[in-house]
Structure formats: C-alpha cells, structure tokens
Amino acid sequence: MTAQRAQAGEGQRLRPVVIKIGSSTLTTSESSIDYAYLESLADQVAAVKERGFHPIIVTSAAIACGLERLGLAERPTDMPSLQAAASVGQSALSAAYARAFEAHGITTSVVLLTRRDTADRTAYLHARDTLGRLLELGVVPVVNENDTVSVEQIRFGDNDTLAALVACLVHAELVVILSDVEGLFDANPAKSADARLIPLVEAIDGGILAVAGDAGSAVGSGGMATKIQAARVLMAAGIPLVVCAGRTPGVVEAVVGGASCGTRFEARRPAHEITPRKLWIALGDAAHGAVVVDAGARRALVEQGRSLLCVGVSAVEGSFEPGDIVDVKGEDGLVVGRGRVAAGSDELELACAVGREAMARNRIIANLADGPIIHRDELIIFE
C-alpha cells in the first residue's frame, strides 16, 4: 500500500471537496492548455489533500486540448469534429493531470460521465460508489463530461451542473468553482464601472437570477446563470459553493481554509431533509418539461412540505411521460423545485382546466382527482 493510501485509511471519515475548473481558466486560448497553471493547481490541491481533505477535480478543456494536439487554431462548429477533438484531447488532458500530480506522489483517475449514466438510478449509485472508493484509496478523481459520445439529449450542458452532481454523490463539504470572473456582481462588471461583488448569497430569488449573465467566453459553455442553478441545488442539500477567480494565487487553499474569496452561496436556513433519491431527482436527469403551480399550491409545497396535487397545477410546459423528471414553477416563472411526475403532459393539460369534481367524473383523468401528481418523497424544493 502506498503512503497516500495508508494515509487515507479504510475507516477514515471522508472529507470530499469538489474543485471545478472551467476551460477559460485552464486555457490560454481556444486551443492551448496553460500547463504552468495546471502545475500550480496541482500544488494547491496537494496542499489541500495534506490537510485531510479528499479533493475531486471536475475539469473542462478536453476539446481545447484536442485542438492543440491536432494543430487546429479555431474551435470547429460541426459535431463530428468536436467529438474527434474531445477524443484526442481527453487522453492528452488526462496525461497532463497525471504528470502534474505525479510530482506530489498523488495518483489521479479519469471518470467520464454523461446524462445517460446518471439518469438511470442504478448507474447513478454505481458512480457514487466508484467515486467513494477512489477517495478511500487516496486517489484524486478527475471528472469530465464524456464529450466524445455526448449529444444534446444526454449532455449536462456545462460542468457547473456536473460539479454539483459529483458533490451530491459524495456528500462534499464544499464546492469551489474556479472561474475567469471574481464572483457574482450586482451588475455586469464589463459594462458597469459601479458593479460590486456580492460576497455572500443566502437565498436565490428573482433578484439574484436577474443579475446572472450568459456564457462569457468563447472557450467555456457555462456562465454565471449555470453556476447559480448549481448553487440552488447545493444550497438545498446543505453544501456551500464558492465561485472565485481561478487565477488568483493560492485561491484554492484560501477558500478551503475558510477565507472570504469571491461569492459564497450558502443557505441561511438549515438544509431541508434531503434524501439521496431527491438529489438524484434534482441532478441525475435533465427536466423533460414543467408544471406551473398556483400560489396556494406553491405555499403548500414550500411551507408545509406537501405533495403536489393536480388541482394546484395551472399550466403545463413541454411534453413528458409518467415517471419523467419535471421542473415545478411558480406563476412568476421561477423554478420552485423538481420532481418525478406521475402523469403525462397530455393528461395534465386536460385536468388543469377543470376542478376536482369534474376530474373525478372524467374517465380519462379520474385517477388524477385525489392522488398526488408528484409525491413529496419524489420532490425537491429549492426555496
């Protein structure tokens, strides 16, 4: 057994920390990896590991690394070329991480995921067990989306969501997102000289969502909006998230050590009682549509922990089948939660226009009159 594995120990309580690094932070251009920065990141992660934490890296930049190896200066636009670049780049990126951490005597591993892997509950649990065992063995897992085979229907879409998923899988103590921005500002700092950094967010409301922008670079796929969406789930799960400037020297050690850096997302209230199944519902699969609930139903869900009844649904968005994951929205358009729906969109569209008694008389939708369309055991609330 190596020294690092002996240090981890079979019975030691794991203290996972998820560190997500975006493409724009890890690269010097669309098609060039900053290897000096990667070495400095390995130095910081090794120092965090020495302090008893169990780091997991969620990385981007496989495509950028592939473009570099293939000698392509610009990112292609067609899917086969992007997936080919990802195939070449993932091998090169994994080797670069292995070299950087080898200097510290740390073994890394490669974990590639897509929505297809996590949408299935059994596969989701296998991913959880694999990550946990890697941490027990003293390994630093390097997780990425499998861009070689991903298509739009099974993509996470950005590695902020993937980082949140990994954090929930391993019950992380903290998520650190290393970005090309300092954190969340009350206005766009590129357009407003008066924009101020928001150091702490304790609740995500319409005001916070309004100040989030789109993806800010040609290299990355996620902007502040995706980070806030990830933070919403993590706050419900009781896991703090910090968004900070990844190029700041020593920032990883500082954040893990409790220093105030960037923007910290942490719920002011104690976390809800969130089961592993609810976390899978929140992140394991993409939402297939949405149900819009009225004010009374929203209060019942948020304040009383009730199941969602069909009489509380005022509108249906998208097309979905029984058993699919859907968003639950208020009439103001804000996502209140996410759950596993017991009825299809066509049934709900028929039912949401009538009252309970009319529903009970209709043979097609009579089953929706009394039972919940989303049971509280299969519903995660974000407010």
PyMOL commands that set and color helices and strands:
alter all, ss='L'
color gray80, all
select helices_A, chain A and resi 3-8+23-26+35-50+62-70+79-102+115-119+121-136+152-154+159-170+206-210+224-237+251-256+276-283+295-304+310-312+345-351+356-361+366-368+376-378
alter helices_A, ss='H'
color red, helices_A
select strands_A, chain A and resi 16-21+27-29+32-33+54-59+108-113+140-145+174-179+200-201+241-245+263-265+289-293+308-309+313-318+325-329+335-340+372-374+379-381
alter strands_A, ss='S'
color yellow, strands_A
deselect
rebuild
show_as cartoon
